[in-house]
Amino acid sequence: MKNANESHTTDTRFVPLTQWPKHHMWPPIGGLRHLVFHANTNGFDRVIRRVGRRILIDEQAFFAWVDEQGGDNVS
């Protein structure tokens, strides 16, 4: 029988919004806050998890969301 902690394993990591710059250079916190504020209209609601007042960003979902945005416009 599995332990309760072992039953839910995931390959993703949840990063608090305020800690994002320690792990990734882009986007800056201001940009993330803008995405979170408009999450219901831009699809970013699939990327964030709200735990109380804390906002966590699912890294794997974030990069999948970026890929869906049509990043072919790289100059």
PQR file with spaces between the fields and no chain letter, atoms N, CA, C, O and H, PARSE charges and radii, in Angstrom:
ATOM       1  N    MET     1       0.838   -1.177    0.000 -0.4000 1.5000
ATOM       2  CA   MET     1       0.000    0.000    0.000 -0.0000 2.0000
ATOM       3  C    MET     1       0.880    1.238    0.000  0.5500 1.7000
ATOM       4  O    MET     1       1.874    1.301    0.724 -0.5500 1.4000
ATOM       5  N    LYS     2       0.514    2.219   -0.812 -0.4000 1.5000
ATOM       6  CA   LYS     2       1.320    3.426   -0.944 -0.0000 2.0000
ATOM       7  C    LYS     2       1.028    4.414    0.171  0.5500 1.7000
ATOM       8  O    LYS     2      -0.087    4.500    0.685 -0.5500 1.4000
ATOM       9  H    LYS     2      -0.293    2.167   -1.400  0.4000 1.0000
ATOM      10  N    ASN     3       2.040    5.136    0.517 -0.4000 1.5000
ATOM      11  CA   ASN     3       1.910    6.239    1.459 -0.0000 2.0000
ATOM      12  C    ASN     3       1.128    7.362    0.774  0.5500 1.7000
ATOM      13  O    ASN     3       1.164    7.474   -0.452 -0.5500 1.4000
ATOM      14  H    ASN     3       2.946    5.065    0.099  0.4000 1.0000
ATOM      15  N    ALA     4       0.435    8.180    1.534 -0.4000 1.5000
ATOM      16  CA   ALA     4      -0.354    9.285    0.958 -0.0000 2.0000
ATOM      17  C    ALA     4       0.521   10.228    0.153  0.5500 1.7000
ATOM      18  O    ALA     4       0.061   10.778   -0.848 -0.5500 1.4000
ATOM      19  H    ALA     4       0.406    8.089    2.530  0.4000 1.0000
ATOM      20  N    ASN     5       1.756   10.431    0.554 -0.4000 1.5000
ATOM      21  CA   ASN     5       2.661   11.313   -0.178 -0.0000 2.0000
ATOM      22  C    ASN     5       3.152   10.682   -1.472  0.5500 1.7000
ATOM      23  O    ASN     5       3.500   11.400   -2.410 -0.5500 1.4000
ATOM      24  H    ASN     5       2.129    9.984    1.367  0.4000 1.0000
ATOM      25  N    GLU     6       3.186    9.378   -1.542 -0.4000 1.5000
ATOM      26  CA   GLU     6       3.670    8.688   -2.729 -0.0000 2.0000
ATOM      27  C    GLU     6       2.577    8.516   -3.782  0.5500 1.7000
ATOM      28  O    GLU     6       2.886    8.263   -4.947 -0.5500 1.4000
ATOM      29  H    GLU     6       2.904    8.795   -0.780  0.4000 1.0000
ATOM      30  N    SER     7       1.333    8.645   -3.408 -0.4000 1.5000
ATOM      31  CA   SER     7       0.246    8.379   -4.342 -0.0000 2.0000
ATOM      32  C    SER     7       0.088    9.468   -5.395  0.5500 1.7000
ATOM      33  O    SER     7      -0.493    9.220   -6.451 -0.5500 1.4000
ATOM      34  H    SER     7       1.081    8.851   -2.462  0.4000 1.0000
ATOM      35  N    HIS     8       0.593   10.665   -5.129 -0.4000 1.5000
ATOM      36  CA   HIS     8       0.456   11.757   -6.091 -0.0000 2.0000
ATOM      37  C    HIS     8       1.843   12.270   -6.450  0.5500 1.7000
ATOM      38  O    HIS     8       2.363   13.191   -5.822 -0.5500 1.4000
ATOM      39  H    HIS     8       1.065   10.867   -4.271  0.4000 1.0000
ATOM      40  N    THR     9       2.436   11.652   -7.480 -0.4000 1.5000
ATOM      41  CA   THR     9       3.734   12.117   -7.941 -0.0000 2.0000
ATOM      42  C    THR     9       3.546   12.852   -9.254  0.5500 1.7000
ATOM      43  O    THR     9       2.690   12.490  -10.061 -0.5500 1.4000
ATOM      44  H    THR     9       2.013   10.903   -7.991  0.4000 1.0000
ATOM      45  N    THR    10       4.339   13.875   -9.462 -0.4000 1.5000
ATOM      46  CA   THR    10       4.217   14.679  -10.667 -0.0000 2.0000
ATOM      47  C    THR    10       5.604   15.114  -11.111  0.5500 1.7000
ATOM      48  O    THR    10       6.517   15.238  -10.294 -0.5500 1.4000
ATOM      49  H    THR    10       5.034   14.170   -8.806  0.4000 1.0000
ATOM      50  N    ASP    11       5.757   15.344  -12.398 -0.4000 1.5000
ATOM      51  CA   ASP    11       7.039   15.780  -12.932 -0.0000 2.0000
ATOM      52  C    ASP    11       7.156   17.292  -12.964  0.5500 1.7000
ATOM      53  O    ASP    11       8.216   17.824  -13.294 -0.5500 1.4000
ATOM      54  H    ASP    11       5.016   15.243  -13.062  0.4000 1.0000
ATOM      55  N    THR    12       6.109   17.976  -12.634 -0.4000 1.5000
ATOM      56  CA   THR    12       6.141   19.427  -12.692 -0.0000 2.0000
ATOM      57  C    THR    12       6.467   20.013  -11.337  0.5500 1.7000
ATOM      58  O    THR    12       6.452   19.328  -10.314 -0.5500 1.4000
ATOM      59  H    THR    12       5.248   17.544  -12.366  0.4000 1.0000
ATOM      60  N    ARG    13       6.761   21.289  -11.358 -0.4000 1.5000
ATOM      61  CA   ARG    13       7.082   21.987  -10.126 -0.0000 2.0000
ATOM      62  C    ARG    13       6.217   23.232  -10.090  0.5500 1.7000
ATOM      63  O    ARG    13       6.013   23.888  -11.111 -0.5500 1.4000
ATOM      64  H    ARG    13       6.773   21.846  -12.189  0.4000 1.0000
ATOM      65  N    PHE    14       5.710   23.553   -8.907 -0.4000 1.5000
ATOM      66  CA   PHE    14       4.910   24.751   -8.712 -0.0000 2.0000
ATOM      67  C    PHE    14       5.801   25.813   -8.087  0.5500 1.7000
ATOM      68  O    PHE    14       6.328   25.632   -6.989 -0.5500 1.4000
ATOM      69  H    PHE    14       5.876   23.020   -8.077  0.4000 1.0000
ATOM      70  N    VAL    15       5.962   26.919   -8.796 -0.4000 1.5000
ATOM      71  CA   VAL    15       6.829   28.007   -8.347 -0.0000 2.0000
ATOM      72  C    VAL    15       5.954   29.175   -7.918  0.5500 1.7000
ATOM      73  O    VAL    15       5.108   29.620   -8.694 -0.5500 1.4000
ATOM      74  H    VAL    15       5.534   27.067   -9.688  0.4000 1.0000
ATOM      75  N    PRO    16       6.134   29.685   -6.697 -0.5600 1.5000
ATOM      76  CA   PRO    16       5.386   30.871   -6.295  0.2800 2.0000
ATOM      77  C    PRO    16       5.696   32.026   -7.249  0.5500 1.7000
ATOM      78  O    PRO    16       6.842   32.201   -7.664 -0.5500 1.4000
ATOM      79  N    LEU    17       4.695   32.796   -7.588 -0.4000 1.5000
ATOM      80  CA   LEU    17       4.870   33.894   -8.540 -0.0000 2.0000
ATOM      81  C    LEU    17       6.031   34.795   -8.133  0.5500 1.7000
ATOM      82  O    LEU    17       6.816   35.205   -8.987 -0.5500 1.4000
ATOM      83  H    LEU    17       3.765   32.653   -7.251  0.4000 1.0000
ATOM      84  N    THR    18       6.152   35.108   -6.859 -0.4000 1.5000
ATOM      85  CA   THR    18       7.204   36.015   -6.405 -0.0000 2.0000
ATOM      86  C    THR    18       8.597   35.398   -6.489  0.5500 1.7000
ATOM      87  O    THR    18       9.592   36.121   -6.439 -0.5500 1.4000
ATOM      88  H    THR    18       5.514   34.775   -6.165  0.4000 1.0000
ATOM      89  N    GLN    19       8.684   34.076   -6.615 -0.4000 1.5000
ATOM      90  CA   GLN    19       9.973   33.392   -6.709 -0.0000 2.0000
ATOM      91  C    GLN    19      10.368   33.066   -8.151  0.5500 1.7000
ATOM      92  O    GLN    19      11.460   32.550   -8.388 -0.5500 1.4000
ATOM      93  H    GLN    19       7.876   33.489   -6.655  0.4000 1.0000
ATOM      94  N    TRP    20       9.495   33.360   -9.111 -0.4000 1.5000
ATOM      95  CA   TRP    20       9.746   33.029  -10.510 -0.0000 2.0000
ATOM      96  C    TRP    20      11.105   33.542  -11.015  0.5500 1.7000
ATOM      97  O    TRP    20      11.814   32.788  -11.681 -0.5500 1.4000
ATOM      98  H    TRP    20       8.607   33.779   -8.918  0.4000 1.0000
ATOM      99  N    PRO    21      11.499   34.803  -10.721 -0.5600 1.5000
ATOM     100  CA   PRO    21      12.781   35.299  -11.242  0.2800 2.0000
ATOM     101  C    PRO    21      14.004   34.531  -10.724  0.5500 1.7000
ATOM     102  O    PRO    21      15.070   34.603  -11.336 -0.5500 1.4000
ATOM     103  N    LYS    22      13.878   33.814   -9.638 -0.4000 1.5000
ATOM     104  CA   LYS    22      14.996   33.010   -9.142 -0.0000 2.0000
ATOM     105  C    LYS    22      15.219   31.773  -10.003  0.5500 1.7000
ATOM     106  O    LYS    22      16.296   31.177   -9.972 -0.5500 1.4000
ATOM     107  H    LYS    22      13.012   33.755   -9.140  0.4000 1.0000
ATOM     108  N    HIS    23      14.202   31.387  -10.772 -0.4000 1.5000
ATOM     109  CA   HIS    23      14.277   30.180  -11.585 -0.0000 2.0000
ATOM     110  C    HIS    23      14.341   30.474  -13.078  0.5500 1.7000
ATOM     111  O    HIS    23      14.937   29.708  -13.835 -0.5500 1.4000
ATOM     112  H    HIS    23      13.327   31.871  -10.797  0.4000 1.0000
ATOM     113  N    HIS    24      13.726   31.585  -13.511 -0.4000 1.5000
ATOM     114  CA   HIS    24      13.637   31.907  -14.943 -0.0000 2.0000
ATOM     115  C    HIS    24      13.798   33.413  -15.136  0.5500 1.7000
ATOM     116  O    HIS    24      13.331   34.213  -14.325 -0.5500 1.4000
ATOM     117  H    HIS    24      13.241   32.207  -12.896  0.4000 1.0000
ATOM     118  N    MET    25      14.463   33.778  -16.217 -0.4000 1.5000
ATOM     119  CA   MET    25      14.679   35.202  -16.497 -0.0000 2.0000
ATOM     120  C    MET    25      13.454   35.868  -17.117  0.5500 1.7000
ATOM     121  O    MET    25      13.273   37.080  -16.990 -0.5500 1.4000
ATOM     122  H    MET    25      14.842   33.128  -16.876  0.4000 1.0000
ATOM     123  N    TRP    26      12.625   35.092  -17.776 -0.4000 1.5000
ATOM     124  CA   TRP    26      11.469   35.638  -18.477 -0.0000 2.0000
ATOM     125  C    TRP    26      10.241   34.852  -18.107  0.5500 1.7000
ATOM     126  O    TRP    26      10.355   33.644  -17.898 -0.5500 1.4000
ATOM     127  H    TRP    26      12.772   34.108  -17.879  0.4000 1.0000
ATOM     128  N    PRO    27       9.114   35.430  -18.015 -0.5600 1.5000
ATOM     129  CA   PRO    27       8.815   36.865  -18.007  0.2800 2.0000
ATOM     130  C    PRO    27       9.069   37.466  -16.628  0.5500 1.7000
ATOM     131  O    PRO    27       9.134   36.744  -15.633 -0.5500 1.4000
ATOM     132  N    PRO    28       9.209   38.774  -16.573 -0.5600 1.5000
ATOM     133  CA   PRO    28       9.386   39.414  -15.271  0.2800 2.0000
ATOM     134  C    PRO    28       8.096   39.338  -14.444  0.5500 1.7000
ATOM     135  O    PRO    28       7.030   39.017  -14.971 -0.5500 1.4000
ATOM     136  N    ILE    29       8.203   39.631  -13.172 -0.4000 1.5000
ATOM     137  CA   ILE    29       7.039   39.533  -12.277 -0.0000 2.0000
ATOM     138  C    ILE    29       5.886   40.405  -12.760  0.5500 1.7000
ATOM     139  O    ILE    29       4.730   39.985  -12.699 -0.5500 1.4000
ATOM     140  H    ILE    29       9.069   39.892  -12.745  0.4000 1.0000
ATOM     141  N    GLY    30       6.179   41.601  -13.234 -0.4000 1.5000
ATOM     142  CA   GLY    30       5.115   42.475  -13.734 -0.0000 2.0000
ATOM     143  C    GLY    30       4.346   41.842  -14.879  0.5500 1.7000
ATOM     144  O    GLY    30       3.121   41.947  -14.946 -0.5500 1.4000
ATOM     145  H    GLY    30       7.118   41.942  -13.283  0.4000 1.0000
ATOM     146  N    GLY    31       5.056   41.191  -15.770 -0.4000 1.5000
ATOM     147  CA   GLY    31       4.406   40.495  -16.879 -0.0000 2.0000
ATOM     148  C    GLY    31       3.568   39.327  -16.405  0.5500 1.7000
ATOM     149  O    GLY    31       2.475   39.085  -16.919 -0.5500 1.4000
ATOM     150  H    GLY    31       6.051   41.106  -15.716  0.4000 1.0000
ATOM     151  N    LEU    32       4.084   38.600  -15.420 -0.4000 1.5000
ATOM     152  CA   LEU    32       3.317   37.488  -14.859 -0.0000 2.0000
ATOM     153  C    LEU    32       2.045   37.983  -14.188  0.5500 1.7000
ATOM     154  O    LEU    32       0.978   37.391  -14.349 -0.5500 1.4000
ATOM     155  H    LEU    32       4.971   38.797  -15.003  0.4000 1.0000
ATOM     156  N    ARG    33       2.162   39.064  -13.441 -0.4000 1.5000
ATOM     157  CA   ARG    33       0.978   39.615  -12.768 -0.0000 2.0000
ATOM     158  C    ARG    33      -0.080   40.034  -13.785  0.5500 1.7000
ATOM     159  O    ARG    33      -1.275   39.852  -13.551 -0.5500 1.4000
ATOM     160  H    ARG    33       3.029   39.545  -13.310  0.4000 1.0000
ATOM     161  N    HIS    34       0.354   40.590  -14.905 -0.4000 1.5000
ATOM     162  CA   HIS    34      -0.582   40.967  -15.965 -0.0000 2.0000
ATOM     163  C    HIS    34      -1.286   39.719  -16.510  0.5500 1.7000
ATOM     164  O    HIS    34      -2.502   39.719  -16.701 -0.5500 1.4000
ATOM     165  H    HIS    34       1.325   40.738  -15.095  0.4000 1.0000
ATOM     166  N    LEU    35      -0.515   38.662  -16.756 -0.4000 1.5000
ATOM     167  CA   LEU    35      -1.109   37.419  -17.254 -0.0000 2.0000
ATOM     168  C    LEU    35      -2.092   36.830  -16.255  0.5500 1.7000
ATOM     169  O    LEU    35      -3.152   36.338  -16.643 -0.5500 1.4000
ATOM     170  H    LEU    35       0.473   38.662  -16.601  0.4000 1.0000
ATOM     171  N    VAL    36      -1.749   36.876  -14.967 -0.4000 1.5000
ATOM     172  CA   VAL    36      -2.628   36.345  -13.923 -0.0000 2.0000
ATOM     173  C    VAL    36      -3.897   37.181  -13.829  0.5500 1.7000
ATOM     174  O    VAL    36      -4.989   36.632  -13.684 -0.5500 1.4000
ATOM     175  H    VAL    36      -0.888   37.275  -14.652  0.4000 1.0000
ATOM     176  N    PHE    37      -3.767   38.506  -13.909 -0.4000 1.5000
ATOM     177  CA   PHE    37      -4.932   39.383  -13.807 -0.0000 2.0000
ATOM     178  C    PHE    37      -5.934   39.097  -14.920  0.5500 1.7000
ATOM     179  O    PHE    37      -7.144   39.165  -14.703 -0.5500 1.4000
ATOM     180  H    PHE    37      -2.880   38.953  -14.027  0.4000 1.0000
ATOM     181  N    HIS    38      -5.433   38.779  -16.111 -0.4000 1.5000
ATOM     182  CA   HIS    38      -6.299   38.516  -17.271 -0.0000 2.0000
ATOM     183  C    HIS    38      -6.418   37.019  -17.571  0.5500 1.7000
ATOM     184  O    HIS    38      -6.727   36.635  -18.699 -0.5500 1.4000
ATOM     185  H    HIS    38      -4.450   38.724  -16.287  0.4000 1.0000
ATOM     186  N    ALA    39      -6.173   36.174  -16.563 -0.4000 1.5000
ATOM     187  CA   ALA    39      -6.126   34.722  -16.767 -0.0000 2.0000
ATOM     188  C    ALA    39      -7.417   34.150  -17.344  0.5500 1.7000
ATOM     189  O    ALA    39      -7.369   33.176  -18.095 -0.5500 1.4000
ATOM     190  H    ALA    39      -5.923   36.486  -15.647  0.4000 1.0000
ATOM     191  N    ASN    40      -8.548   34.722  -17.016 -0.4000 1.5000
ATOM     192  CA   ASN    40      -9.816   34.174  -17.524 -0.0000 2.0000
ATOM     193  C    ASN    40     -10.006   34.419  -19.008  0.5500 1.7000
ATOM     194  O    ASN    40     -10.772   33.702  -19.653 -0.5500 1.4000
ATOM     195  H    ASN    40      -8.586   35.514  -16.406  0.4000 1.0000
ATOM     196  N    THR    41      -9.329   35.414  -19.566 -0.4000 1.5000
ATOM     197  CA   THR    41      -9.514   35.726  -20.984 -0.0000 2.0000
ATOM     198  C    THR    41      -8.352   35.281  -21.864  0.5500 1.7000
ATOM     199  O    THR    41      -8.514   35.170  -23.080 -0.5500 1.4000
ATOM     200  H    THR    41      -8.707   35.996  -19.042  0.4000 1.0000
ATOM     201  N    ASN    42      -7.180   35.024  -21.277 -0.4000 1.5000
ATOM     202  CA   ASN    42      -6.023   34.663  -22.100 -0.0000 2.0000
ATOM     203  C    ASN    42      -5.631   33.190  -21.984  0.5500 1.7000
ATOM     204  O    ASN    42      -4.655   32.767  -22.604 -0.5500 1.4000
ATOM     205  H    ASN    42      -7.048   35.114  -20.289  0.4000 1.0000
ATOM     206  N    GLY    43      -6.363   32.413  -21.213 -0.4000 1.5000
ATOM     207  CA   GLY    43      -6.070   30.992  -21.064 -0.0000 2.0000
ATOM     208  C    GLY    43      -5.006   30.684  -20.029  0.5500 1.7000
ATOM     209  O    GLY    43      -4.638   29.523  -19.851 -0.5500 1.4000
ATOM     210  H    GLY    43      -7.156   32.757  -20.709  0.4000 1.0000
ATOM     211  N    PHE    44      -4.506   31.696  -19.346 -0.4000 1.5000
ATOM     212  CA   PHE    44      -3.451   31.498  -18.359 -0.0000 2.0000
ATOM     213  C    PHE    44      -3.976   30.823  -17.096  0.5500 1.7000
ATOM     214  O    PHE    44      -3.191   30.401  -16.247 -0.5500 1.4000
ATOM     215  H    PHE    44      -4.805   32.639  -19.491  0.4000 1.0000
ATOM     216  N    ASP    45      -5.299   30.719  -16.967 -0.4000 1.5000
ATOM     217  CA   ASP    45      -5.888   30.060  -15.796 -0.0000 2.0000
ATOM     218  C    ASP    45      -5.490   28.585  -15.721  0.5500 1.7000
ATOM     219  O    ASP    45      -5.573   27.981  -14.652 -0.5500 1.4000
ATOM     220  H    ASP    45      -5.936   31.062  -17.656  0.4000 1.0000
ATOM     221  N    ARG    46      -5.058   27.997  -16.843 -0.4000 1.5000
ATOM     222  CA   ARG    46      -4.578   26.610  -16.836 -0.0000 2.0000
ATOM     223  C    ARG    46      -3.182   26.496  -16.239  0.5500 1.7000
ATOM     224  O    ARG    46      -2.738   25.399  -15.901 -0.5500 1.4000
ATOM     225  H    ARG    46      -4.991   28.488  -17.712  0.4000 1.0000
ATOM     226  N    VAL    47      -2.494   27.617  -16.109 -0.4000 1.5000
ATOM     227  CA   VAL    47      -1.105   27.635  -15.658 -0.0000 2.0000
ATOM     228  C    VAL    47      -0.990   27.884  -14.161  0.5500 1.7000
ATOM     229  O    VAL    47      -0.054   27.405  -13.521 -0.5500 1.4000
ATOM     230  H    VAL    47      -2.855   28.508  -16.384  0.4000 1.0000
ATOM     231  N    ILE    48      -1.933   28.626  -13.601 -0.4000 1.5000
ATOM     232  CA   ILE    48      -1.814   29.031  -12.200 -0.0000 2.0000
ATOM     233  C    ILE    48      -2.662   28.167  -11.281  0.5500 1.7000
ATOM     234  O    ILE    48      -3.686   27.611  -11.678 -0.5500 1.4000
ATOM     235  H    ILE    48      -2.694   29.014  -14.121  0.4000 1.0000
ATOM     236  N    ARG    49      -2.203   28.073  -10.049 -0.4000 1.5000
ATOM     237  CA   ARG    49      -2.952   27.423   -8.975 -0.0000 2.0000
ATOM     238  C    ARG    49      -3.001   28.413   -7.832  0.5500 1.7000
ATOM     239  O    ARG    49      -1.976   28.978   -7.449 -0.5500 1.4000
ATOM     240  H    ARG    49      -1.371   28.524   -9.727  0.4000 1.0000
ATOM     241  N    ARG    50      -4.164   28.623   -7.295 -0.4000 1.5000
ATOM     242  CA   ARG    50      -4.318   29.531   -6.165 -0.0000 2.0000
ATOM     243  C    ARG    50      -4.461   28.709   -4.889  0.5500 1.7000
ATOM     244  O    ARG    50      -5.322   27.836   -4.786 -0.5500 1.4000
ATOM     245  H    ARG    50      -4.997   28.164   -7.606  0.4000 1.0000
ATOM     246  N    VAL    51      -3.607   29.005   -3.930 -0.4000 1.5000
ATOM     247  CA   VAL    51      -3.645   28.358   -2.622 -0.0000 2.0000
ATOM     248  C    VAL    51      -3.754   29.488   -1.618  0.5500 1.7000
ATOM     249  O    VAL    51      -2.761   30.129   -1.275 -0.5500 1.4000
ATOM     250  H    VAL    51      -2.907   29.715   -4.013  0.4000 1.0000
ATOM     251  N    GLY    52      -4.972   29.726   -1.149 -0.4000 1.5000
ATOM     252  CA   GLY    52      -5.189   30.900   -0.316 -0.0000 2.0000
ATOM     253  C    GLY    52      -4.938   32.142   -1.157  0.5500 1.7000
ATOM     254  O    GLY    52      -5.514   32.307   -2.233 -0.5500 1.4000
ATOM     255  H    GLY    52      -5.778   29.204   -1.428  0.4000 1.0000
ATOM     256  N    ARG    53      -4.087   32.996   -0.661 -0.4000 1.5000
ATOM     257  CA   ARG    53      -3.726   34.199   -1.415 -0.0000 2.0000
ATOM     258  C    ARG    53      -2.495   33.990   -2.288  0.5500 1.7000
ATOM     259  O    ARG    53      -2.157   34.850   -3.102 -0.5500 1.4000
ATOM     260  H    ARG    53      -3.619   32.862    0.212  0.4000 1.0000
ATOM     261  N    ARG    54      -1.841   32.881   -2.128 -0.4000 1.5000
ATOM     262  CA   ARG    54      -0.616   32.601   -2.875 -0.0000 2.0000
ATOM     263  C    ARG    54      -0.964   32.103   -4.270  0.5500 1.7000
ATOM     264  O    ARG    54      -1.903   31.330   -4.459 -0.5500 1.4000
ATOM     265  H    ARG    54      -2.116   32.182   -1.467  0.4000 1.0000
ATOM     266  N    ILE    55      -0.189   32.563   -5.234 -0.4000 1.5000
ATOM     267  CA   ILE    55      -0.359   32.133   -6.618 -0.0000 2.0000
ATOM     268  C    ILE    55       0.862   31.321   -7.010  0.5500 1.7000
ATOM     269  O    ILE    55       1.994   31.800   -6.940 -0.5500 1.4000
ATOM     270  H    ILE    55       0.574   33.191   -5.080  0.4000 1.0000
ATOM     271  N    LEU    56       0.617   30.095   -7.420 -0.4000 1.5000
ATOM     272  CA   LEU    56       1.679   29.193   -7.846 -0.0000 2.0000
ATOM     273  C    LEU    56       1.602   29.008   -9.353  0.5500 1.7000
ATOM     274  O    LEU    56       0.515   28.952   -9.929 -0.5500 1.4000
ATOM     275  H    LEU    56      -0.303   29.706   -7.477  0.4000 1.0000
ATOM     276  N    ILE    57       2.749   28.916   -9.976 -0.4000 1.5000
ATOM     277  CA   ILE    57       2.808   28.725  -11.417 -0.0000 2.0000
ATOM     278  C    ILE    57       3.308   27.314  -11.694  0.5500 1.7000
ATOM     279  O    ILE    57       4.378   26.915  -11.234 -0.5500 1.4000
ATOM     280  H    ILE    57       3.631   28.961   -9.509  0.4000 1.0000
ATOM     281  N    ASP    58       2.527   26.580  -12.442 -0.4000 1.5000
ATOM     282  CA   ASP    58       2.883   25.233  -12.874 -0.0000 2.0000
ATOM     283  C    ASP    58       3.860   25.391  -14.041  0.5500 1.7000
ATOM     284  O    ASP    58       3.459   25.786  -15.136 -0.5500 1.4000
ATOM     285  H    ASP    58       1.658   26.904  -12.816  0.4000 1.0000
ATOM     286  N    GLU    59       5.134   25.086  -13.811 -0.4000 1.5000
ATOM     287  CA   GLU    59       6.161   25.305  -14.839 -0.0000 2.0000
ATOM     288  C    GLU    59       5.853   24.580  -16.140  0.5500 1.7000
ATOM     289  O    GLU    59       5.933   25.167  -17.219 -0.5500 1.4000
ATOM     290  H    GLU    59       5.460   24.766  -12.921  0.4000 1.0000
ATOM     291  N    GLN    60       5.507   23.325  -16.038 -0.4000 1.5000
ATOM     292  CA   GLN    60       5.238   22.534  -17.236 -0.0000 2.0000
ATOM     293  C    GLN    60       4.067   23.129  -18.024  0.5500 1.7000
ATOM     294  O    GLN    60       4.131   23.233  -19.249 -0.5500 1.4000
ATOM     295  H    GLN    60       5.443   22.848  -15.161  0.4000 1.0000
ATOM     296  N    ALA    61       3.004   23.519  -17.324 -0.4000 1.5000
ATOM     297  CA   ALA    61       1.845   24.119  -17.986 -0.0000 2.0000
ATOM     298  C    ALA    61       2.202   25.485  -18.571  0.5500 1.7000
ATOM     299  O    ALA    61       1.684   25.859  -19.623 -0.5500 1.4000
ATOM     300  H    ALA    61       2.952   23.434  -16.329  0.4000 1.0000
ATOM     301  N    PHE    62       3.085   26.236  -17.896 -0.4000 1.5000
ATOM     302  CA   PHE    62       3.497   27.548  -18.403 -0.0000 2.0000
ATOM     303  C    PHE    62       4.168   27.408  -19.762  0.5500 1.7000
ATOM     304  O    PHE    62       3.813   28.114  -20.706 -0.5500 1.4000
ATOM     305  H    PHE    62       3.506   25.932  -17.042  0.4000 1.0000
ATOM     306  N    PHE    63       5.141   26.498  -19.868 -0.4000 1.5000
ATOM     307  CA   PHE    63       5.857   26.352  -21.134 -0.0000 2.0000
ATOM     308  C    PHE    63       4.965   25.761  -22.226  0.5500 1.7000
ATOM     309  O    PHE    63       5.151   26.071  -23.402 -0.5500 1.4000
ATOM     310  H    PHE    63       5.429   25.924  -19.101  0.4000 1.0000
ATOM     311  N    ALA    64       4.013   24.926  -21.859 -0.4000 1.5000
ATOM     312  CA   ALA    64       3.037   24.431  -22.837 -0.0000 2.0000
ATOM     313  C    ALA    64       2.167   25.587  -23.318  0.5500 1.7000
ATOM     314  O    ALA    64       1.863   25.684  -24.507 -0.5500 1.4000
ATOM     315  H    ALA    64       3.862   24.674  -20.903  0.4000 1.0000
ATOM     316  N    TRP    65       1.765   26.469  -22.393 -0.4000 1.5000
ATOM     317  CA   TRP    65       0.949   27.634  -22.750 -0.0000 2.0000
ATOM     318  C    TRP    65       1.730   28.557  -23.691  0.5500 1.7000
ATOM     319  O    TRP    65       1.167   29.071  -24.658 -0.5500 1.4000
ATOM     320  H    TRP    65       2.012   26.391  -21.428  0.4000 1.0000
ATOM     321  N    VAL    66       3.015   28.770  -23.417 -0.4000 1.5000
ATOM     322  CA   VAL    66       3.855   29.610  -24.290 -0.0000 2.0000
ATOM     323  C    VAL    66       3.912   29.011  -25.685  0.5500 1.7000
ATOM     324  O    VAL    66       3.799   29.738  -26.672 -0.5500 1.4000
ATOM     325  H    VAL    66       3.472   28.353  -22.631  0.4000 1.0000
ATOM     326  N    ASP    67       4.087   27.696  -25.784 -0.4000 1.5000
ATOM     327  CA   ASP    67       4.126   27.044  -27.099 -0.0000 2.0000
ATOM     328  C    ASP    67       2.821   27.226  -27.862  0.5500 1.7000
ATOM     329  O    ASP    67       2.832   27.361  -29.085 -0.5500 1.4000
ATOM     330  H    ASP    67       4.179   27.106  -24.983  0.4000 1.0000
ATOM     331  N    GLU    68       1.700   27.230  -27.153 -0.4000 1.5000
ATOM     332  CA   GLU    68       0.390   27.384  -27.798 -0.0000 2.0000
ATOM     333  C    GLU    68       0.163   28.801  -28.308  0.5500 1.7000
ATOM     334  O    GLU    68      -0.706   29.018  -29.152 -0.5500 1.4000
ATOM     335  H    GLU    68       1.691   27.121  -26.159  0.4000 1.0000
ATOM     336  N    GLN    69       0.920   29.759  -27.817 -0.4000 1.5000
ATOM     337  CA   GLN    69       0.696   31.161  -28.176 -0.0000 2.0000
ATOM     338  C    GLN    69       1.254   31.525  -29.553  0.5500 1.7000
ATOM     339  O    GLN    69       1.144   32.679  -29.969 -0.5500 1.4000
ATOM     340  H    GLN    69       1.626   29.583  -27.131  0.4000 1.0000
ATOM     341  N    GLY    70       1.837   30.590  -30.249 -0.4000 1.5000
ATOM     342  CA   GLY    70       2.327   30.872  -31.595 -0.0000 2.0000
ATOM     343  C    GLY    70       3.643   31.604  -31.577  0.5500 1.7000
ATOM     344  O    GLY    70       3.753   32.710  -32.105 -0.5500 1.4000
ATOM     345  H    GLY    70       1.927   29.654  -29.911  0.4000 1.0000
ATOM     346  N    GLY    71       4.640   30.997  -30.975 -0.4000 1.5000
ATOM     347  CA   GLY    71       5.943   31.621  -30.857 -0.0000 2.0000
ATOM     348  C    GLY    71       6.754   31.597  -32.131  0.5500 1.7000
ATOM     349  O    GLY    71       7.984   31.605  -32.069 -0.5500 1.4000
ATOM     350  H    GLY    71       4.551   30.098  -30.546  0.4000 1.0000
ATOM     351  N    ASP    72       6.108   31.568  -33.291 -0.4000 1.5000
ATOM     352  CA   ASP    72       6.825   31.552  -34.569 -0.0000 2.0000
ATOM     353  C    ASP    72       7.336   32.937  -34.954  0.5500 1.7000
ATOM     354  O    ASP    72       8.045   33.074  -35.951 -0.5500 1.4000
ATOM     355  H    ASP    72       5.109   31.562  -33.341  0.4000 1.0000
ATOM     356  N    ASN    73       6.992   33.959  -34.188 -0.4000 1.5000
ATOM     357  CA   ASN    73       7.354   35.334  -34.534 -0.0000 2.0000
ATOM     358  C    ASN    73       8.686   35.750  -33.925  0.5500 1.7000
ATOM     359  O    ASN    73       8.862   36.917  -33.574 -0.5500 1.4000
ATOM     360  H    ASN    73       6.416   33.848  -33.378  0.4000 1.0000
ATOM     361  N    VAL    74       9.618   34.828  -33.795 -0.4000 1.5000
ATOM     362  CA   VAL    74      10.914   35.134  -33.213 -0.0000 2.0000
ATOM     363  C    VAL    74      11.735   35.902  -34.233  0.5500 1.7000
ATOM     364  O    VAL    74      11.849   35.484  -35.385 -0.5500 1.4000
ATOM     365  H    VAL    74       9.475   33.880  -34.080  0.4000 1.0000
ATOM     366  N    SER    75      12.319   37.045  -33.807 -0.4000 1.5000
ATOM     367  CA   SER    75      13.130   37.827  -34.754 -0.0000 2.0000
ATOM     368  C    SER    75      14.585   37.721  -34.448  0.5500 1.7000
ATOM     369  O    SER    75      15.408   38.316  -35.145 -0.5500 1.4000
ATOM     370  H    SER    75      12.227   37.385  -32.871  0.4000 1.0000
